Amino acid sequence: MRVLSGIQPSGEALHLGNFFGALRQFVALQEEHEMLLFIADYHSMNSVRDGAARRANTLAVALDYLACGLDPTRAMLFRQSDMPEVTELAWLLSTVTPMGLLERGHAYKDKVAQGQSADHGLFAYPVLQAADILLYHSDLVPVGQDQKQHIEMARDIAQRFNHTYGEDLLVVPEPYIPEEVAVVSGTDGRKMSKSYGNTIPMFGKPKEVKKSVMGIVTDSTPVENPKEPVGHLFELWSLFADEAEREEMFARARAGGLGYGEVKKDLLARLNARFEPMRERRAELEQKPDDVEDVLADGAQRAREIARPVLDACREAAGLGGGRR
């Protein structure tokens, strides 16, 4: 099956929520499926207004993906803006997208409520996102439960376009929400998110990572008192432990004598052991930007071989251009 996902180059460091909620799954999915991963630099124009920063951020995302184990010989990694076909399809789709559908968008409402400018790019974001998905005849789109509406909107738009032009021009995609992937808690107990400032960075400097881990908010239960091993500290620690290790740690917590500081130190050690090889790989790639650019160019070329026939069929059905001879 064909699986597609994208990530914005926002300039913020990737964190544990990104890894356990998405990147880890992408690396696994590339073993069994045709995988397309794009860096959504068009989408980032709604929030990043500096061109040089966008290019740097885009390179950083590519480095992160490759460091985490994405294999460019299997998966297609590319810049969204290297595929101008997506903006043309977005216009075609916008002509069948009801205003009411866009007005119901949760992401638009949330971002405006947070103070972001209510411009057209932000409002029409779901149409461009639908084009991202539909241009490649994607079968599955990995998303979190909180992002399911985006796929539902893309499905609705695809069905409307197909109905309007009387053909099955676009594949109606399905959301892929792995049951085993839970929302990763941040250092304050809320969902780990850049906007909350509660993240633990994957590739941060040692002092930065240590500060984040040791700053995880806990209650004031004394070390000697029994503790029920629930809450975000134990949830984060459990991401790096196997079943036997969890049983042992939880038994110690319930018996008393286990302090939160000890759990944090053990979490930090496990985290560093897990990500150190990836950090080293990222540092090596960072010294070879031309190689990374080659990966992105190759990914775009392979993605275009899929996208061009889809767009051409939509243009033909819509009566655009000179028609087939």
C-alpha positions as CSV (number, residue, x, y, z in Angstrom):
1,M,0.0,0.0,0.0
2,R,1.1,3.6,-0.5
3,V,1.5,5.6,2.8
4,L,2.1,9.3,2.9
5,S,2.8,11.8,5.7
6,G,4.4,15.3,6.0
7,I,5.9,17.5,8.7
8,Q,6.2,21.3,8.8
9,P,9.7,22.8,9.0
10,S,8.8,25.1,11.9
11,G,12.4,25.4,13.3
12,E,11.5,23.7,16.5
13,A,13.5,20.7,17.6
14,L,11.9,17.3,17.2
15,H,10.9,15.8,20.5
16,L,10.0,12.4,22.0
17,G,6.3,12.9,21.0
18,N,7.4,13.2,17.4
19,F,9.5,10.1,17.6
20,F,7.1,7.8,19.4
21,G,4.0,9.2,17.8
22,A,5.3,9.3,14.2
23,L,8.9,8.8,13.2
24,R,9.3,5.3,14.7
25,Q,6.2,4.2,12.8
26,F,7.5,5.7,9.5
27,V,10.7,3.7,9.8
28,A,8.7,0.5,10.4
29,L,6.2,1.2,7.6
30,Q,8.9,1.7,5.0
31,E,9.8,-2.0,5.4
32,E,6.4,-3.1,4.1
33,H,4.8,-0.2,2.2
34,E,5.6,2.4,-0.4
35,M,6.4,5.4,1.7
36,L,6.2,9.1,0.8
37,L,7.4,11.7,3.3
38,F,7.4,15.3,2.4
39,I,8.7,18.4,4.3
40,A,5.7,20.8,4.2
41,D,7.5,24.1,3.5
42,Y,4.5,25.6,1.7
43,H,2.4,25.0,4.8
44,S,5.1,26.6,6.9
45,M,4.5,29.9,5.1
46,N,1.5,30.5,7.4
47,S,3.8,30.9,10.4
48,V,7.4,31.3,9.2
49,R,8.0,34.6,7.3
50,D,11.7,34.4,6.8
51,G,13.0,32.6,3.7
52,A,16.5,31.8,4.9
53,A,15.0,30.4,8.1
54,R,12.6,28.2,6.1
55,R,15.5,26.7,4.1
56,A,17.5,26.0,7.2
57,N,14.5,24.5,9.0
58,T,13.8,22.3,6.0
59,L,17.3,20.9,6.0
60,A,17.0,20.3,9.7
61,V,13.9,18.2,9.2
62,A,15.6,16.1,6.5
63,L,18.5,15.5,8.8
64,D,16.2,14.4,11.6
65,Y,14.3,11.9,9.3
66,L,17.5,10.4,8.0
67,A,19.1,10.2,11.4
68,C,16.1,8.3,12.8
69,G,16.5,5.6,10.2
70,L,14.6,6.6,7.2
71,D,16.1,4.8,4.2
72,P,15.9,7.0,1.1
73,T,16.4,4.0,-1.2
74,R,13.0,2.7,0.1
75,A,11.1,5.8,1.2
76,M,10.7,9.0,-0.9
77,L,11.7,12.0,1.1
78,F,11.2,15.4,-0.6
79,R,10.3,19.0,-0.2
80,Q,6.7,20.0,-0.8
81,S,7.8,23.0,-2.8
82,D,9.7,20.8,-5.2
83,M,6.3,19.5,-6.3
84,P,4.5,22.5,-7.8
85,E,1.9,20.0,-9.0
86,V,0.5,20.1,-5.5
87,T,-0.5,23.8,-5.8
88,E,-2.3,23.3,-9.1
89,L,-4.2,20.4,-7.7
90,A,-5.0,22.5,-4.6
91,W,-6.7,25.1,-6.9
92,L,-8.7,22.4,-8.7
93,L,-9.9,21.0,-5.4
94,S,-10.7,24.4,-4.0
95,T,-13.4,24.9,-6.7
96,V,-15.4,22.0,-5.2
97,T,-14.7,22.7,-1.5
98,P,-17.6,24.2,0.5
99,M,-16.9,27.2,2.7
100,G,-18.7,25.5,5.5
101,L,-16.2,22.6,5.5
102,L,-13.3,25.0,5.9
103,E,-15.2,27.0,8.6
104,R,-15.5,23.9,10.7
105,G,-11.8,23.2,10.7
106,H,-10.5,22.7,14.3
107,A,-6.9,23.7,13.4
108,Y,-8.0,27.1,11.9
109,K,-10.1,27.9,15.0
110,D,-7.4,26.9,17.4
111,K,-4.6,28.8,15.7
112,V,-6.7,32.0,15.4
113,A,-7.7,31.7,19.1
114,Q,-4.0,31.5,19.9
115,G,-3.4,34.8,18.1
116,Q,-2.3,33.7,14.6
117,S,-3.4,35.9,11.7
118,A,-6.6,34.8,10.1
119,D,-5.3,35.0,6.5
120,H,-6.3,33.0,3.5
121,G,-3.4,30.6,3.7
122,L,-4.4,29.5,7.2
123,F,-8.1,29.2,6.3
124,A,-7.4,27.2,3.1
125,Y,-4.8,25.0,4.7
126,P,-7.1,21.9,4.5
127,V,-7.3,22.2,0.7
128,L,-3.6,22.2,0.3
129,Q,-3.3,19.4,2.7
130,A,-5.9,17.4,0.7
131,A,-3.9,18.0,-2.4
132,D,-0.8,16.7,-0.6
133,I,-2.6,13.5,0.1
134,L,-4.6,13.1,-3.1
135,L,-1.9,13.9,-5.6
136,Y,-0.1,10.6,-4.9
137,H,-3.1,8.3,-4.7
138,S,-2.3,7.7,-1.1
139,D,-4.0,4.7,0.5
140,L,-3.1,5.4,4.2
141,V,-2.2,8.6,6.0
142,P,-0.7,8.1,9.5
143,V,-2.2,10.6,12.0
144,G,-2.9,10.9,15.6
145,Q,-6.4,10.6,16.9
146,D,-6.5,14.4,17.3
147,Q,-5.7,14.9,13.6
148,K,-8.3,12.6,12.2
149,Q,-10.5,15.5,11.0
150,H,-7.8,16.5,8.4
151,I,-8.2,13.1,6.7
152,E,-11.9,13.3,6.9
153,M,-11.8,16.6,5.1
154,A,-9.5,15.2,2.4
155,R,-11.9,12.3,1.9
156,D,-14.8,14.7,1.5
157,I,-13.0,16.9,-1.0
158,A,-11.9,13.8,-3.0
159,Q,-15.4,12.5,-3.2
160,R,-16.8,15.8,-4.3
161,F,-14.2,16.2,-7.1
162,N,-14.8,12.6,-8.3
163,H,-18.6,13.2,-8.2
164,T,-18.3,16.5,-10.0
165,Y,-16.3,15.1,-12.9
166,G,-17.9,11.7,-13.0
167,E,-14.8,9.6,-12.6
168,D,-12.8,7.9,-9.8
169,L,-10.0,10.3,-10.4
170,L,-8.8,10.5,-6.9
171,V,-8.2,7.7,-4.4
172,V,-10.2,8.3,-1.2
173,P,-7.6,7.8,1.6
174,E,-7.9,6.1,5.0
175,P,-6.4,7.4,8.2
176,Y,-3.9,5.1,9.8
177,I,-4.0,5.4,13.6
178,P,-1.9,2.7,15.2
179,E,-3.6,1.4,18.3
180,E,-0.4,0.9,20.2
181,V,0.6,4.6,19.8
182,A,-0.7,6.7,22.7
183,V,-0.3,10.5,23.1
184,V,3.1,11.1,24.6
185,S,2.9,13.2,27.8
186,G,5.1,16.3,28.2
187,T,7.1,17.3,31.2
188,D,4.0,19.0,32.7
189,G,1.6,16.1,32.1
190,R,-0.2,17.7,29.1
191,K,0.4,16.3,25.6
192,M,4.0,16.9,24.6
193,S,3.8,19.9,22.3
194,K,6.1,22.7,21.2
195,S,3.3,25.2,21.8
196,Y,3.1,24.1,25.5
197,G,6.9,24.3,26.0
198,N,6.9,20.9,27.7
199,T,9.0,18.9,25.3
200,I,12.1,16.7,25.7
201,P,14.2,17.2,22.6
202,M,15.6,14.2,20.7
203,F,18.8,15.9,19.4
204,G,19.3,18.6,22.0
205,K,22.5,19.4,23.7
206,P,23.2,17.1,26.8
207,K,22.6,19.9,29.2
208,E,19.3,20.9,27.5
209,V,18.0,17.3,27.5
210,K,19.0,16.8,31.2
211,K,17.3,20.0,32.2
212,S,14.1,18.9,30.4
213,V,14.1,15.4,32.0
214,M,15.0,16.6,35.5
215,G,12.3,19.3,35.2
216,I,9.5,16.8,34.8
217,V,6.8,17.9,37.2
218,T,5.9,15.5,40.0
219,D,4.1,15.6,43.3
220,S,5.8,15.9,46.7
221,T,5.4,12.3,47.9
222,P,8.5,11.5,50.1
223,V,11.0,9.0,48.8
224,E,10.2,6.4,51.5
225,N,6.5,6.5,50.8
226,P,4.8,4.0,48.5
227,K,3.8,5.4,45.1
228,E,1.3,4.2,42.5
229,P,3.3,4.1,39.3
230,V,1.0,6.2,37.2
231,G,1.3,9.6,35.7
232,H,3.4,11.2,33.1
233,L,6.9,10.5,34.6
234,F,6.2,6.7,34.7
235,E,4.6,6.9,31.3
236,L,7.7,8.5,29.8
237,W,10.0,6.1,31.6
238,S,8.0,3.2,30.3
239,L,8.6,4.2,26.7
240,F,12.2,3.0,27.2
241,A,11.6,-0.1,29.2
242,D,10.5,-3.6,28.5
243,E,7.7,-5.5,30.3
244,A,10.0,-7.1,32.9
245,E,11.7,-3.8,33.7
246,R,8.4,-2.1,34.1
247,E,7.1,-4.8,36.5
248,E,10.3,-4.5,38.6
249,M,10.2,-0.7,38.7
250,F,6.5,-0.5,39.5
251,A,6.9,-3.1,42.3
252,R,9.6,-0.9,43.8
253,A,7.4,2.2,43.6
254,R,4.5,0.4,45.4
255,A,6.8,-0.9,48.1
256,G,8.2,2.5,48.9
257,G,11.8,3.7,48.9
258,L,11.8,4.8,45.2
259,G,12.3,8.5,44.7
260,Y,11.1,10.4,41.6
261,G,14.7,11.7,41.2
262,E,16.0,8.1,40.7
263,V,13.3,7.5,38.1
264,K,14.3,10.7,36.2
265,K,18.0,9.8,36.3
266,D,17.2,6.3,34.9
267,L,15.0,7.8,32.2
268,L,17.8,10.2,31.2
269,A,20.3,7.3,30.9
270,R,17.9,5.2,28.8
271,L,17.0,8.2,26.6
272,N,20.6,9.0,25.9
273,A,21.5,5.4,25.1
274,R,18.5,5.2,22.7
275,F,19.2,8.4,20.8
276,E,23.0,8.7,20.9
277,P,23.6,6.7,17.7
278,M,21.0,8.9,16.0
279,R,22.7,12.0,17.2
280,E,26.0,10.8,15.9
281,R,24.4,10.0,12.5
282,R,22.8,13.4,12.4
283,A,26.1,15.2,13.1
284,E,27.8,13.2,10.3
285,L,25.0,14.1,7.8
286,E,25.1,17.8,8.8
287,Q,28.6,17.9,7.4
288,K,27.3,16.7,4.0
289,P,24.5,19.1,3.0
290,D,25.0,18.3,-0.7
291,D,24.3,14.6,0.0
292,V,21.1,15.5,1.8
293,E,20.0,17.8,-1.1
294,D,20.6,14.8,-3.5
295,V,18.3,12.7,-1.3
296,L,15.6,15.4,-1.5
297,A,16.0,15.8,-5.3
298,D,15.8,12.1,-5.9
299,G,12.7,11.8,-3.7
300,A,11.0,14.6,-5.6
301,Q,11.8,13.0,-9.0
302,R,10.3,9.6,-7.8
303,A,7.3,11.3,-6.3
304,R,6.6,13.2,-9.6
305,E,6.4,10.0,-11.5
306,I,3.4,9.1,-9.3
307,A,1.9,12.6,-9.1
308,R,2.1,13.8,-12.8
309,P,-0.4,11.2,-14.2
310,V,-2.8,11.9,-11.4
311,L,-2.8,15.7,-12.1
312,D,-3.0,15.1,-15.8
313,A,-6.1,13.0,-15.4
314,C,-7.7,15.6,-13.3
315,R,-6.9,18.4,-15.8
316,E,-8.2,16.3,-18.6
317,A,-11.5,15.6,-16.8
318,A,-11.9,19.2,-15.9
319,G,-11.3,20.4,-19.5
320,L,-8.1,22.2,-18.8
321,G,-5.4,22.5,-21.4
322,G,-5.6,21.4,-25.0
323,G,-6.8,17.9,-24.3
324,R,-5.4,14.6,-25.4
325,R,-4.6,14.0,-29.1
